[in-house]
Amino acid sequence: MTLSIESPRPNLITTAAKPPVSQAEMEQAVRTLLIGLGEDPDREGLRDTPKRVVKALQFLTSGYRQSLDELLNGAVFHENANEMVLVRDIDLFSSCEHHILPIIGRAHVAYIPDGRVIGLSKS
């Protein structure tokens, strides 16, 4: 896999500015799921669950709404380096699109710079 950083391109990842459904509609969908699972979403332990589920899913999918430029925040530097660069233990949060289950872990990135390094440890 090759990461190209030849020229800055705004909004490398584009998404809709606003979800096609409201926060309330998403929370209602979670309530419906709870009822379908045989739960009572109005009982004390579940009252705020729809709000929490929507908030968690919005956090886990927040990367889809970020551009690469925004993420790197200008952290691309000219460097006369030709040795491998390794950044370890980058926290990773995502979601399985098939099951809507969280994926939480750590990633490691290694690359050989071609006149530029990416400041991953600062982003």
N, C-alpha and C positions, 0 to 999 in steps of 0.2 A: 504494500500500500504506500502511495506517495502522497505527501502533504505538500501542496503547492502554496507558497507564500510570495510568489513573484510580484503581484501587485495587489494593493488593497482593494477589495470588492465589498461595498456595503451590502448588508443584508444577505449574506451567503445562504442563510436559512430563512425562508420567508414563511410566515403563517398569517392567518387571519387576525386582524386587529382585535377582534372581540369574538368570544365563543358564540355559536349560533343559538345557544340556550342560556337561560339565566342561572344564577347561583341557586335560586329557589327551585327551579326545575330540576337541577342536578340533585339537590337535597331530596326532593320528592322521589326521584328515581331510586335513591338509596333506601328511603322509607319503603318503597314498593318491594325492593329486594328483601328487606328485613321481614316484611309481612309474608312474602313468598317462601321464606325459610322457616316460617312458623313462629317468628318472634313478634313481640309487641313493641313497636318503636316508641310508644308513649310511656313505657315503664321507666322508672327512675334511671337505671343504668344505661339505657339506650336513647334517652331524650336528645342528647346532643350528638349522637353518633352520625347521623347524616351530614351534619356540618363538618365533623372531624374527618369523615371519609373523603368528602369533597376537597377539603383543605389538603389532606395527605396526597390525594391524586394530583392536585394542582402542583404541589411541590415536586412530586416524583416525575412529572412531565414538564417541568419548567424549562428544561434544556431545549425543548422543541421550539420555544419562543425566543431563544437567544441567537444572536448572530455570532459568527466566529470572530469578527472584528471586536464586538462588544466583550466577548469572553477573553480574548488576548489583551485587550486594553492597551494596544500599542507596544506590547512586550515582545517585539521582534527586533533583534539587535544584529548589526553587522559585526562579524567576528571572524578573524582569520584562524579558524579552528578546523581540524580535519579528523579529530578523534571522536569516538562515539560519545554522545551525551545521553545520560540515563537519569530519568526522574522516577523515583519510586514512591509508592504509597499515596497515590492520588485517590482521594475518596471518590467513590462512584455510587450514584443513586440513580436508578432507572426503574422501568416497569416492563414486565412481560406483556406485550401487546395481545397475546392470545388468551391470557388468563387474568390480566390486570392484577398481577401479584408483584410485590416489590423485588427488585434486585439490588442488593446492597453489598458493596465490596470495595476492593482497592485495585487500582490499575497501575501498571508500570509502562513507561514509554521510553523507548531507546531509538535514537536516530543518529545518522552521521550528517553533520551540518555541511552545507555547501555555501559557505560564506555568511550564513545567518544562523542565529540560535533563537529559540523561542523561550521566553521566560516563564515556563510552566510553573515553576515553584512559587512565583509571585502572583499568579492569576487565580 
